[in-house]
Amino acid sequence: MSNEVTGRCLCGAVKLIAHKHAANVGACHCHMCRRWGGGPLFAIDCGTDVGIDGKEDVRVFDSSAWAERGF
C-alpha cells in the first residue's frame, strides 16, 4: 500500500502529490468554508513533502484578518 496521495483542481491546471500524510483528518465549519464547498472543509496534514505542478496557476488572497485562501 502506498502512502502517497494525489489531487488536482477542477480544471486540471494544478496537480498535487503528497508523499507522506497524517492519518487524522481536520475539519473547518466556518461560514466561508461551508459557502465555498457546500459543507465543512476536510483536510489532512501533508507536511512539506508535497509536489505541485502548475504553481503559476495558483492565486492567494486574504479572506479574513487571520486567514488566506488559494484557488
N, C-alpha and C positions, 0 to 999 in steps of 0.2 A: 504494500500500500504506500503510495506516495504522500509526502507531507506538503505537496505543492498545490496551491490553489491559483486559479486564473479567473480573469474577468475582463469585461470590456464595457465601454459606454454604449448607449443605444445605437449610435450611428456607426460604431466600429472604428472611429478615428483614433481612440486611445485604448491600449491594451495593457493589462497588468498581470504580473506573475509574482506571487509571494512564495518564497521557498520555505519559510517557517511561519507558523502561526499558532496563536494560543487556542486552547480548547474552549475557553469561555467566550460567551457572546455578550456584548454590551448592548443596551437599548436606550434610545432617547425618545421621549414622548412630548417634546416641546412643540409649541404651535407650528413653528416653521418646518420642523422635520415631518410632522404629520401633514402639513399642507403640501410640501414638496413630493412626498412619497405616498400619500393617501393613507398613511398609518405610521406607526413608530419606525424609526431608523434602527436597524440592527447592524452591528459592526463587530469585527474581530481585530485584535492587535496583531499586526504582522511584523512588528519591529522595523528594522532598517534594511532587511534583505529583500527588497521589492524592486522589480524591474518594471519600468514604464516606457512603453513605445508610444510615440505621439505626444510627447510633453508639450510641443509647440501649440497644440490644440486645446490645452487646459487653461482656463482663466479662473482667477480667485478674486473674491470681493469680500469686504467686511459686511457681515449680515447683522451684526449687533455690536454692542460695546465690548463683548468678550469672545466673539466667535467670527469665523470666516467660512465661506463656502466656495467650493470649487465645482466647475462644470466643464 
